[in-house]
Structure formats: C-alpha cells, structure tokens
Amino acid sequence: MDKYDGLLRKIANEYGIRKGRTENESMWKARIIYSLLGQMGLSSLYDEYPEETVSITHFKERIKTILQTYLELYQDELIPVFLSDKDDYAKEIYDVYLKTGHFYHKSFNIRTAKENSASYHGIELLRGYSPEIKHNVSGLGNYRKTNSEDDLNSVVRMFQLSENDLKTRWNDLITNITEWRSIHPGGDSEYLRMEPPFSSGYWVNTPYKNKGISIMRSGMMGAHLYYLYQYDGKNLLVHQLPEWQTADSQYRDLSNACLYVNGVLPSARYYDDGSIIRLHQNYLLPPAELNLIRLYSWPENYGNITGMFNRIIDRDVFEMIKDILSLQGYQFEKE
C-alpha cells in the first residue's frame, strides 16, 4: 500500500474503504480500484457544461482508461485479480448506475441525475452529488454518516423498493383474483421450485399438487408468460399475470413472497469480517432490492464481475440495508 507515495491508501482514506479483519491486501486493493472506477465514471459526467450530456461511450472509456492505468501501476497485485476483460467492468458499472437511477438518458447520451439523498440508521445514501462533495464509498455507492432522523420512506422512494412486506404482497395478489381457468400445460411449462435445494435452479418441470397457489411460466427464454396456478384435485387452474408484474426478472417480487408465506424462503448468510461484511445470498432478491445491494457492495470475484450471490459490503452500510430488508420479511443468518 506504500508504493507511489501510498497512492492506494490515500484513495482508501478519502472514500472510507476499510480493510477487512482477515482480508488479504490484494483483495483490499481490488476493492479500492473497483470503487475508484465508479467514482471516475461518475466524474466523467461533468466533463461538459452542466447543461450538456456525455456519451455512454465516453463514460465507459473513462472507466477502461483508469483501470488500464492502475493495472500497469500495480501489475503484480492486480493483474491476477482483474481477470475479466476491461469492457466487462465498464459494462457492469454502467449497468449498476443505470438501474439505480444515477443517469438521465437522451439518445445515446447520459447526464447525471439531480441530487437526491435518503437517511436511515445513521447512514445518508447519496445520488447525483458533485464529486467535490466529501463522501464515503461502499462498492459503487456514495454515502456519508449522518445524525438525521430515520426516514425509511425516503430510501424506498429513492430506490423504488417494495412498499409492502412479503406476506402482504402475496396476500394482496391472491385475494384479488376472481377468475381461474383450467389448462393442459405444454411441454415448455415450468413451475416455481417450492422445496430446497434452490441451488439446483428456481424452476422444476412438474407442478406441485399440494402447495396451494404457486407460480408457473411457459414460453421461450426472454418471452415467458407467467401465471398463478393451483390444483383442485383434478385440474390445473391458472390465472395469467400482467407483464408489468413479471418482466425483467420482476417475477422475483412474487416468487420471494410465495416462498416466504410457505416458510421456505432461504435466509441470506453473512460473515462479520471486521470493517466489512461478506454476504452470501441463497436466493436472489427482486430487482430493486438486488440493485441496491449491487450498488453498495463489491464483488467477491473480479473474474466474475457480474456475480450476484457473493458480495462484500461496508459494515455500517450493511447494517442499514439489512434492517430495511428485514422489515420486508427477508432473513439474515450470521455465520
């Protein structure tokens, strides 16, 4: 950490990126670089006059240039860690910021979102603030410590999280259904897995006949139609769900709720490593909640930059996110 007059240590101190108790130095350096790439990408949005936009290509090229520079400076430590193509890091960082509201789009150009913040449990989450504003970083997300009063709704609005807990979500869905129709499912039909191990996939080929109402889908990948289904002892009855409830992995809002009310939704596991938390998700969250974690965490494996299940999060930020998700019904198990 002392090479080049302690350059990486200075960056870590500027952004409050603390080393884990058992973390090796190479992985700490990788986390610092990953966060720096995000910050430099956001800074590139200010390369034109405030009323102008920058191209998506400009944003991604800035990230690739910075990464190449640091790989050359710290070849021995970083090249064995950053195993993916530089394009992959730029695409992932762009995708995370896009899905967490950091950009306004205009044709193939982007501009920074307006300033917004949300506070909960002593942490103020920041979006759209000038790079000159002092802040800490966890993963790609900006935050700062605060004494402001808790405002859970501000976090929900800022990241478009679900306003209802899992039980309410499921009950609201099934109690409003009045029409069911009998079908003979085709060979492309799949049924939500209702029993572990979920590591074997989220869908099975045979419907459950004794689990009450559950979820099925049919059609080709990327064009699935989703249904609620139940078995009445003789026929398979279905109710088609609207696309807005299921498109772009939004079905996980419902699948998580379904598993929860049936008592089989897996807990997330986490390991306390001092200043950081190592999080393992045993079942992926719905998109909004998952993207919040993606924003405020680092990947554990920089050769698989898009990996969702294993993440590293600043301890203070994790405690805040854990408390918010626990209110929805998600469970966390400490190792």
TORZAKOL-433933 format. One record per residue (C-alpha): residue number from 1; x, y, z. Coordinates in steps of 0.25 Angstrom, whole numbers, always signed. Each point is the difference from the previous one (the first is absolute). Example, Ala and Ser with C-alpha at 12.3 -4.5 7.8 and 13.67 -1.06 7.14 Angstrom:
// TORZAKOL-433933
ATOM  nr    c1    c2    c3
ATOM   1   +49   -18   +31
ATOM   2    +6   +14    -2
***
This chain:
// TORZAKOL-433933
ATOM  nr    c1    c2    c3
ATOM   1    +0    +0    +0
ATOM   2   +12    +9    +1
ATOM   3    +4    +0   -15
ATOM   4    -1   +13    -7
ATOM   5    +0    +8   +13
ATOM   6   -11    -8    +6
ATOM   7   -10    +3   -12
ATOM   8   -10   -11    +3
ATOM   9    +0    +3   +15
ATOM  10    -3   +14    -3
ATOM  11   -12    -4    -9
ATOM  12    -5   -10   +10
ATOM  13    +1   +11   +11
ATOM  14    -7   +10    -9
ATOM  15   -12    -9    -2
ATOM  16    +0    -7   +13
ATOM  17    +3   -14    -6
ATOM  18    +5    -8   +12
ATOM  19    +7   -13    +0
ATOM  20    -7   -13    +5
ATOM  21    +6    -7   +12
ATOM  22    +4   -12    -8
ATOM  23    +1    +6   -14
ATOM  24   +13    -1    -7
ATOM  25    +6   +13    -6
ATOM  26    -2    -4   -15
ATOM  27   -15    -1    +2
ATOM  28    -1   +13    +8
ATOM  29    +8    +7   -11
ATOM  30   -10    -6   -10
ATOM  31   -12    +6    +8
ATOM  32    +7   +13    +0
ATOM  33    +2    +0   -15
ATOM  34   -14    -5    -3
ATOM  35    -6   +12    +8
ATOM  36    +9    +9    -7
ATOM  37    -4    -4   -13
ATOM  38   -15    +3    +4
ATOM  39    +4   +14    +5
ATOM  40    +8    +3   -12
ATOM  41   -11    -4    -9
ATOM  42   -10    +9    +7
ATOM  43   +10   +11    +0
ATOM  44    +1    -1   -16
ATOM  45   -15    +5    +0
ATOM  46    +6   +13    +4
ATOM  47    +9    +1   -12
ATOM  48    -9    +9    -8
ATOM  49    -8   +12    +5
ATOM  50   -11    -3   +10
ATOM  51   -11    +2   -11
ATOM  52    +7   -10    -9
ATOM  53    +0   -15    +0
ATOM  54   +12   -10    -3
ATOM  55    -1   -13    -8
ATOM  56    -1   -13    +6
ATOM  57   +13    -4    -7
ATOM  58    +7   +12    +7
ATOM  59    -5    -5   +13
ATOM  60    +5   -15    -2
ATOM  61   +13    +5    -7
ATOM  62    +4    +8   +13
ATOM  63    -2   -13    +8
ATOM  64    +8    -8    -9
ATOM  65   +11   +10    -1
ATOM  66    +1    +1   +16
ATOM  67    +0   -15    +1
ATOM  68   +12    -1   -10
ATOM  69    +8   +10    +7
ATOM  70    -1    -7   +14
ATOM  71    +2   -13    -6
ATOM  72   +13    +5    -6
ATOM  73    +4    +6   +14
ATOM  74    -3   -12    +8
ATOM  75    +2   -11   -10
ATOM  76    +4   -11   +10
ATOM  77   -11    +3   +10
ATOM  78   -12    +3    -9
ATOM  79    +2    -8   -14
ATOM  80    -2   -13    +7
ATOM  81   -13    +5    +6
ATOM  82    -6    +8   -11
ATOM  83    -2   -12    -9
ATOM  84   -12    +5    -9
ATOM  85    +1    +9   -12
ATOM  86    +0   +15    +3
ATOM  87   -13    +1    -8
ATOM  88    -6    -9   +10
ATOM  89    +3   +10   +12
ATOM  90    -5   +12    -8
ATOM  91   -13    -7    -4
ATOM  92    -3    -5   +14
ATOM  93    +3   +14    +7
ATOM  94    -9    +6   -11
ATOM  95   -11   -10    +3
ATOM  96    +0    +2   +15
ATOM  97    +0   +15    -1
ATOM  98   -11    -1   -11
ATOM  99    -9    -9    +8
ATOM 100    +1    +9   +13
ATOM 101    -4   +13    -6
ATOM 102   +14    +7    -2
ATOM 103    -3    +4   -14
ATOM 104    -9    +8    -9
ATOM 105    +0    -5   -14
ATOM 106    -1    +7   -13
ATOM 107    +2    -8   -13
ATOM 108   +14    -6    +2
ATOM 109    +4   +10   +10
ATOM 110    -1    +1   +15
ATOM 111    +0   +11   +11
ATOM 112    +1    -1   +15
ATOM 113   -13    -1    +8
ATOM 114    -5   +11    +9
ATOM 115    +5    +0   +14
ATOM 116    -7   -10    +9
ATOM 117    +2    -6   +14
ATOM 118    -7    -9    +9
ATOM 119    +4    -2   +15
ATOM 120    -2   -13    +9
ATOM 121    +7    -5   +12
ATOM 122   +11   +11    +0
ATOM 123    +3    -2   -15
ATOM 124    -3   +10   -11
ATOM 125    +0    -6   -14
ATOM 126    +4   +10   -11
ATOM 127    -3    +1   -14
ATOM 128    +3   +11   -11
ATOM 129    +9    +8    +9
ATOM 130   +12    +7    -5
ATOM 131   +13    -8    +1
ATOM 132    +5   +11    +8
ATOM 133    -9    -3   +12
ATOM 134    +7    -8   +10
ATOM 135    -6   -14    +2
ATOM 136    +3   -14    +3
ATOM 137    -1   -12   -10
ATOM 138    -5   -14    +1
ATOM 139    +2    -8   -13
ATOM 140    -5   +10   -10
ATOM 141   -10    +8    +9
ATOM 142    +3   +13    +7
ATOM 143    -5    +3   +14
ATOM 144    +4    +8   +13
ATOM 145    -2    -2   +15
ATOM 146   -12    +9    +5
ATOM 147    -8    +4   +12
ATOM 148   -12    +2    -8
ATOM 149   -13    -7    +5
ATOM 150    -4   -13    -6
ATOM 151    -8    +1   -13
ATOM 152    -3   -14    -5
ATOM 153    -9    +5   -11
ATOM 154   +11    +9    -6
ATOM 155    +8   -13    -2
ATOM 156   -12    -7    -6
ATOM 157    -3   +11   -10
ATOM 158   +14    +3    -4
ATOM 159    +3   -15    -4
ATOM 160   -15    -4    -3
ATOM 161    +0   -11   +10
ATOM 162   -12    -7    +3
ATOM 163    -9    +7   +10
ATOM 164    -7   -12    +5
ATOM 165    +6   -12    +8
ATOM 166    +1   -14    -6
ATOM 167   -13    -5    +7
ATOM 168    -8   +12    -4
ATOM 169    +5    -1   -14
ATOM 170    -4   -14    -2
ATOM 171   -14    +1    +7
ATOM 172    -3   +13    -8
ATOM 173    +3    -8   -13
ATOM 174    -8   -12    +2
ATOM 175   -12    +6    +7
ATOM 176    -3    +9   -12
ATOM 177    -2   -12   -10
ATOM 178   -14    -4    -3
ATOM 179    +2    -8   -13
ATOM 180    +8   -13    -2
ATOM 181    +0    -8   -13
ATOM 182    +3   -15    -2
ATOM 183   +12    -3    -9
ATOM 184    +8   -12    -5
ATOM 185   +15    +6    +1
ATOM 186    +9    -2   -12
ATOM 187   +14    -6    +1
ATOM 188    +6   +14    +1
ATOM 189    -7    +3   +14
ATOM 190    +9    +1   +12
ATOM 191    -5    +1   +15
ATOM 192    +7    +8   +11
ATOM 193    +8    -9    +9
ATOM 194    -6    +0   +13
ATOM 195   +10    -9    +8
ATOM 196   +15    +1    +1
ATOM 197   +10    -1    -5
ATOM 198    -2   +13    -8
ATOM 199   +15    -1    -5
ATOM 200    -6   -11   -10
ATOM 201    -8   +11    -7
ATOM 202   -12    +8    +3
ATOM 203   -10    -8    -9
ATOM 204    -4   -14    -1
ATOM 205    -7    -8   -11
ATOM 206   -12    -5    +9
ATOM 207   -11    +8    +7
ATOM 208    -2    -2   +15
ATOM 209   -13    -5    +3
ATOM 210    +0    +2   +15
ATOM 211    +6   +14    +2
ATOM 212   -12    +9    -3
ATOM 213    +2   +12    -9
ATOM 214   +13    +1    -7
ATOM 215    +7    +5   -12
ATOM 216    +2    -6   -14
ATOM 217    +5    +5   -13
ATOM 218    +0    -4   -15
ATOM 219    +7    +4   -13
ATOM 220   +14    +3    -4
ATOM 221   +11    +6    +8
ATOM 222    -2   +15    -1
ATOM 223   -14    -1    -4
ATOM 224    -6    -7   +12
ATOM 225   -15    +1    +4
ATOM 226    -2    -1   +15
ATOM 227   -12    -6    +7
ATOM 228    -5    -3   +14
ATOM 229    -4   -14    +1
ATOM 230    -7   -10    +9
ATOM 231    -5   -14    -1
ATOM 232   -14    -3    +4
ATOM 233    +1   -15    +1
ATOM 234    -3    -2   -14
ATOM 235    +4   +11    -9
ATOM 236   +11   +10    +0
ATOM 237    -6   +14    +1
ATOM 238    +8   +13    -4
ATOM 239    -1   +15    +0
ATOM 240    +9    +8    -9
ATOM 241    +8   +11    +6
ATOM 242    +2   +13    -7
ATOM 243   +14    +3    -7
ATOM 244    +3   +12    +9
ATOM 245    +0   -10   +12
ATOM 246   +10   -10    -6
ATOM 247    +8    +6   -11
ATOM 248   +15    +3    +2
ATOM 249    +1   -10   +12
ATOM 250   -11    +7    +7
ATOM 251    -7   -13    +3
ATOM 252   +10    -2   +11
ATOM 253    -8   +10    +8
ATOM 254   -11   -10    +0
ATOM 255    +9   -13    +1
ATOM 256    +7    +5   +12
ATOM 257   -14    +3    +6
ATOM 258    -6   -13    -4
ATOM 259   +12    -8    +7
ATOM 260    -1    +9   +12
ATOM 261   -14    -3    +3
ATOM 262    +3   -15    -2
ATOM 263   +11    +1   +10
ATOM 264   +11    -4   -10
ATOM 265    +7   +13    -4
ATOM 266   +15    -2    +3
ATOM 267    +7   +10   +10
ATOM 268   +12    +8    -5
ATOM 269   +12    -4    +7
ATOM 270   +11   +10    +4
ATOM 271   +14    +0    +7
ATOM 272    +5   +11    +8
ATOM 273   +14    +4    -4
ATOM 274    +2   +12    +8
ATOM 275    -2   +12    -8
ATOM 276    -7    -7   -12
ATOM 277   -11   -11    -1
ATOM 278    +1   -12    -9
ATOM 279   -14    -2    -5
ATOM 280    -5   -13    -7
ATOM 281   -14    +0    -6
ATOM 282    -6   -13    +0
ATOM 283   -12    +5    -9
ATOM 284    +1   +12    -9
ATOM 285    -8   +12    +5
ATOM 286   -10    +8    -9
ATOM 287    +7    +9   -10
ATOM 288    -2   +13    +8
ATOM 289    +6    -6   +13
ATOM 290   +10    -7    -7
ATOM 291    +5   +12    -7
ATOM 292    +1    +8   +13
ATOM 293   +10   -11    +5
ATOM 294    +7    +0   -14
ATOM 295    +2   +15    +2
ATOM 296    +5    +0   +14
ATOM 297    +9   -13    -1
ATOM 298   +13    -6    -6
ATOM 299    +0   -13    -8
ATOM 300    +8   -11    +7
ATOM 301    +5    -5   -13
ATOM 302    +6   +10   -10
ATOM 303    +1   -11   -11
ATOM 304   -15    -1    +1
ATOM 305    -4   +15    +1
ATOM 306   -15    -2    -2
ATOM 307    -1   -11   +12
ATOM 308   -12    +4    +8
ATOM 309    +0   -11   +11
ATOM 310   +13    +4    +8
ATOM 311    +3   +14    +3
ATOM 312    +8    +9   +10
ATOM 313    -6   +12    +7
ATOM 314    +5   +10    +9
ATOM 315    -5    -4   +14
ATOM 316    -8   +13    +3
ATOM 317    -7    +0   -13
ATOM 318    -3   -15    +1
ATOM 319    -7    +2   +14
ATOM 320    -9   +11    -6
ATOM 321    -4    -9   -13
ATOM 322    -2   -12    +9
ATOM 323    -9    +8    +9
ATOM 324    -8    +5   -12
ATOM 325    -1   -14    -7
ATOM 326    -4    -7   +14
ATOM 327   -12    +9    +1
ATOM 328    -5    -6   -14
ATOM 329    +2   -14    +6
ATOM 330   +13    -4    -5
ATOM 331    +9    -7   +10
ATOM 332   +15    +1    +2
ATOM 333    +8   -11    +7
ATOM 334   +13    +3    +6
ATOM 335   +11   -10    -1
***
